Amino acid sequence: MAAVATQPCVKVIGANGQISLGKQYAGRQVLIEEQEVGVWLVRTATVIPDNERWLHQPKAAKDLQNALSWAQANSPADVTLDATLEKLNGQT
């Protein structure tokens, strides 16, 4: 992805401590690093909640892809709960 260079512009930090980066960034999450006093690096970011991080591990991603492939190759069927339970219990 190519970087987009922009001309420096002056922004004023409001009395409540906020600065506007523009509507194109509305609702986005950002990482803010204070590299030294008065010098900030602001980067857009995607944050993954701790309880969903396992989904991004290679094994989980592979298992999920296998499950999706299986679901695409195997159409759902109308069966009764009793028939399914019998099949699972080895009674068929």
Secondary structure, 3 states (H helix, E strand, C coil): CCCCCCCCCCCCCCCCCCCCCCHHHCCCEEEEEEEECCEEEEEEECCCCHHHHHHHCHHHHHHHHHHHHHHHHCCCCCCCHHHHHHHHCCCC
